[in-house]
Amino acid sequence: MSTGFSTNRSTTATLSKSREVSFGARVADYIELTKPRIALLAILTVTIGFVLAATESVSLPLLGHALFGIACVAGASSALNQLFEINSDANMYRTANRPLPAGRLTSLEVVCFGVATGVGGIWWLAAFVNMTTAFLAAGTLVLYAFIYTPLKRKTSLCTAIGAIPGAMPPVLGWTAAGGEIDSAAFTLFGILFLWQFPHFLAIAWLYQEQYANAGLQMLPIRQHCDDSESGGLPIVGLLSVLYVLVLIPVSLLPSQIGLAGQAYFLAAVVLGLGYLICAIRFLLNETRETARGLLWSSLLYLPALLVAMLWDHLQLLGYGWQT
């Protein structure tokens, strides 16, 4: 009798553990749908935009509402993007294990998740933040999921279209705090818009064969990625340098329009020159090493620049925090 009881208890414990693992795995898959690393960067830039726009004090409850709503919309955008790209994701090694192509989630589940989080996030922003932010968030979702995503299979110009929703998070933070669409908002948008091009060009160069196999029309594929080692024109490296050269003066504008001071100005110059050096290295020798160097420099450049801007802004104005 005791042996049977022990066996039944062991079986029950095993089934319970299996359910826990299954539930945890499904939660992890839904989190993966939201592209959490991209979402975290968006949260950071939303927060910085919010604080920069708060002229007297930062309302933490309002910031919390903004972050929740925008995070929901960002998650919906990523989920719908993966839904529409299920076939191309299945043909790329770097994305083949995503929940949809791997079969861990169904298309219906992703549709329900994307619609629920997207509509819910927009409603939340309209109800607890303001209509301007809700409208801009809705436009960002539509542009990313329904315009940029299908264009990736048709034209390399998709990168320029995709850079628009990619540059919106600090603007959403700005308007969430009550800021108007003015020169400061356009400056924040411009910095992120230009920063993205060398970043994504490096990624596209590194994974050019996978993108080609998936039928995605990224710029290196359109140009056959004729790198310097094969004697062709290093078009990707050239474009990367040109975008950084335009980014540097745009990144200095916050110190000219009152968002930051001279400390930020110096930081922007140093960071911009570092980014430019990595882009020039890639131009002179388009290899995996220099492409990865450009990619990592982009990942260091943006957070450092935004944190420097925020720190200098706080030093200039001295904020309070409402709880």
C-alpha positions in Angstrom: 0.0 0.0 0.0 2.7 2.4 0.9 4.6 1.7 -2.3 1.5 2.5 -4.4 0.9 5.7 -2.5 4.5 6.8 -3.0 4.3 6.0 -6.7 1.1 8.0 -7.1 2.6 10.9 -5.2 5.7 10.8 -7.4 3.6 10.7 -10.6 1.5 13.7 -9.4 4.6 15.7 -8.5 6.0 14.9 -12.0 2.8 16.0 -13.7 2.7 19.2 -11.6 6.3 20.0 -12.5 5.6 19.4 -16.2 2.7 21.8 -16.1 4.9 24.4 -14.4 7.6 24.0 -17.0 5.0 24.2 -19.8 3.4 27.3 -18.3 6.8 28.9 -17.8 7.9 28.1 -21.3 4.7 29.6 -22.8 5.2 32.8 -20.8 8.8 32.9 -22.1 7.5 32.5 -25.6 5.1 35.4 -25.2 7.8 37.5 -23.8 10.0 36.6 -26.8 7.2 37.8 -29.1 7.7 41.3 -27.7 11.5 41.4 -28.6 12.4 42.4 -25.0 15.8 43.8 -25.8 14.3 46.3 -28.3 11.5 47.0 -25.8 13.9 47.8 -23.0 15.7 50.3 -25.3 12.3 51.8 -26.2 11.5 52.1 -22.5 14.7 53.9 -21.8 14.2 56.4 -24.6 10.6 57.0 -23.6 11.7 57.7 -20.0 14.4 60.1 -21.1 11.9 61.9 -23.5 9.4 62.2 -20.6 11.9 63.6 -18.1 13.3 66.1 -20.7 9.7 67.4 -21.3 8.7 67.7 -17.7 9.6 71.4 -17.1 9.1 71.6 -13.3 8.8 68.1 -11.9 8.4 64.5 -13.0 5.1 62.8 -12.2 6.0 59.2 -11.5 2.4 57.9 -11.8 2.0 59.5 -15.2 5.4 58.1 -16.3 4.2 54.7 -15.1 1.0 54.9 -17.2 3.0 56.0 -20.2 5.5 53.3 -19.9 2.8 50.6 -19.5 0.8 51.8 -22.5 3.8 52.3 -24.8 5.3 48.9 -23.8 2.0 47.2 -24.7 2.0 48.9 -28.1 5.6 48.1 -28.7 5.0 44.4 -27.8 2.0 44.3 -30.2 4.1 45.8 -33.0 6.8 43.1 -32.5 4.3 40.3 -32.2 2.5 41.3 -35.4 5.8 41.8 -37.2 6.7 38.2 -36.3 3.3 37.0 -37.4 3.7 38.5 -40.9 7.3 37.3 -41.2 6.8 33.7 -40.0 8.0 32.3 -43.4 11.0 34.5 -43.7 11.9 33.9 -40.0 11.8 30.1 -40.7 14.4 30.5 -43.4 16.9 32.4 -41.3 19.1 30.6 -38.7 19.0 33.6 -36.3 15.2 33.7 -36.2 14.2 30.1 -36.9 13.7 29.3 -33.2 11.3 32.1 -32.6 7.9 30.9 -31.1 6.0 31.0 -34.4 8.3 29.3 -36.9 9.3 26.8 -34.2 5.6 26.0 -33.7 5.5 26.8 -30.0 2.8 29.3 -30.6 0.0 29.3 -33.2 -0.9 32.2 -35.5 -4.2 32.6 -33.7 -2.5 33.0 -30.4 -0.2 35.6 -31.7 -3.1 37.5 -33.4 -5.0 37.6 -30.2 -2.0 38.7 -28.2 -1.0 41.4 -30.7 -4.5 42.8 -31.1 -5.2 42.7 -27.3 -1.9 44.4 -26.3 -2.1 46.9 -29.2 -5.7 48.0 -28.6 -5.3 47.8 -24.9 -2.1 49.9 -24.9 -3.6 52.6 -27.1 -6.7 52.7 -24.9 -4.6 53.0 -21.8 -2.6 55.9 -23.2 -5.8 57.7 -24.3 -7.4 57.1 -20.9 -4.5 57.8 -18.5 -2.0 59.8 -20.5 -3.3 61.9 -23.4 -4.8 61.6 -26.8 -1.7 62.9 -28.6 0.5 60.1 -27.3 -2.2 57.5 -28.0 -2.5 58.7 -31.6 1.2 58.7 -32.2 1.5 55.3 -30.6 -1.2 54.0 -32.9 0.5 55.4 -35.9 3.8 53.9 -34.9 2.2 50.5 -34.6 0.5 50.7 -38.0 3.7 52.0 -39.7 5.9 49.3 -38.2 3.7 46.3 -38.5 1.6 47.0 -41.6 3.9 49.1 -43.8 7.5 48.5 -42.9 7.2 44.8 -42.4 5.7 43.9 -45.8 8.0 46.4 -47.5 11.0 44.3 -46.4 10.2 41.8 -49.1 9.9 44.4 -51.8 12.4 47.2 -51.5 15.6 48.1 -49.6 13.9 51.5 -48.8 12.1 49.6 -46.1 15.0 50.6 -43.8 14.2 54.3 -44.1 10.5 53.6 -43.4 11.3 51.4 -40.5 13.5 54.0 -39.0 10.5 56.3 -38.5 8.7 54.1 -35.9 12.1 53.3 -34.5 12.7 56.9 -33.7 9.3 57.6 -32.1 9.8 56.3 -28.4 11.5 59.6 -27.1 8.8 61.6 -28.9 6.1 59.5 -27.2 7.8 60.1 -23.9 7.9 63.8 -24.7 4.3 64.1 -25.5 3.3 61.9 -22.6 4.7 64.5 -20.2 2.8 67.2 -21.9 5.4 68.4 -24.3 4.3 69.8 -27.7 5.6 68.6 -31.1 8.3 71.3 -31.4 11.9 71.6 -32.3 13.0 69.7 -29.2 10.7 66.8 -30.2 12.0 66.8 -33.7 15.6 66.9 -32.4 15.1 63.8 -30.3 13.4 62.1 -33.3 16.3 63.1 -35.6 18.9 61.7 -33.3 17.3 58.3 -33.1 16.3 58.3 -36.8 19.9 58.8 -38.0 21.5 56.6 -35.4 19.5 53.6 -36.7 21.0 53.5 -40.2 24.6 52.5 -39.4 23.3 50.1 -36.7 20.9 48.3 -39.0 23.3 48.4 -42.0 25.9 46.6 -39.9 23.3 44.0 -38.9 22.1 43.6 -42.5 25.7 43.2 -43.7 26.5 40.5 -41.1 23.4 38.5 -42.0 23.2 39.3 -45.7 23.1 35.6 -46.8 20.3 34.8 -44.3 18.3 37.8 -45.4 18.8 36.8 -49.1 17.6 33.2 -48.4 14.5 34.6 -46.6 13.7 36.9 -49.6 14.2 40.2 -47.6 15.4 43.1 -49.6 17.9 44.7 -47.3 20.4 47.1 -48.8 23.5 44.8 -48.8 21.5 42.3 -50.8 20.3 44.9 -53.3 23.9 45.9 -53.8 25.1 42.3 -53.7 27.2 43.5 -50.7 30.2 44.1 -52.9 32.7 44.5 -50.1 36.2 45.9 -50.4 37.8 42.4 -50.2 36.1 41.4 -53.5 37.0 44.7 -55.2 33.6 46.2 -55.3 32.2 49.5 -54.1 31.8 49.4 -50.3 28.3 51.0 -50.5 27.2 49.9 -47.0 30.3 51.3 -45.3 30.0 54.5 -47.3 26.4 55.0 -46.3 27.2 54.3 -42.7 29.9 57.0 -42.7 27.5 59.5 -44.3 24.7 58.9 -41.8 27.1 59.3 -38.8 28.4 62.5 -40.4 24.9 63.9 -40.5 24.1 62.5 -37.0 27.0 64.4 -35.3 25.7 67.9 -35.9 22.1 66.9 -35.2 23.2 65.3 -31.9 24.7 68.7 -30.9 21.4 70.5 -31.2 20.1 69.8 -27.7 22.8 72.0 -26.3 21.6 74.8 -28.7 17.9 74.6 -27.9 18.1 74.4 -24.1 17.7 70.7 -23.6 21.2 70.3 -22.3 24.4 72.3 -21.8 28.1 72.3 -22.6 28.9 69.0 -20.7 26.5 67.2 -23.0 27.9 69.0 -26.0 31.4 67.7 -25.3 30.0 64.2 -24.6 28.1 64.2 -27.9 31.3 65.3 -29.8 33.4 62.5 -28.2 30.7 59.8 -28.7 30.1 60.9 -32.3 33.7 60.8 -33.2 34.0 57.3 -31.7 31.0 56.2 -33.8 32.5 57.8 -36.9 35.8 56.1 -36.4 34.1 52.7 -36.3 32.1 53.6 -39.4 35.2 54.6 -41.3 36.9 51.3 -40.3 34.0 49.5 -41.8 34.1 51.6 -44.9 37.8 51.0 -45.5 37.5 47.2 -44.9 34.0 45.7 -44.9 34.6 42.5 -42.9 32.7 40.7 -40.1 35.1 42.2 -37.6 34.6 45.8 -38.6 30.8 45.3 -39.1 30.6 43.9 -35.5 32.7 46.8 -34.3 30.3 49.3 -35.9 27.3 47.4 -34.4 28.7 47.4 -30.9 29.7 51.0 -31.1 26.1 51.9 -32.1 24.8 50.0 -29.0 27.2 51.9 -26.8 26.7 55.3 -28.5 22.9 55.8 -28.1 22.4 54.9 -24.4 25.6 56.9 -23.5 24.4 59.9 -25.5 20.9 59.9 -24.0 22.1 59.4 -20.4 24.6 62.3 -20.9 21.7 64.5 -22.2 19.5 63.6 -19.3 22.2 64.1 -16.7 23.1 67.5 -18.1 19.5 68.5 -18.4 18.8 67.6 -14.7 21.9 69.6 -13.7 20.7 72.6 -15.5 17.1 72.6 -14.2 17.0 70.6 -11.0 13.9 68.5 -11.1 11.6 67.3 -8.3 9.8 64.0 -8.3 6.1 63.6 -7.7 4.9 60.4 -6.1 
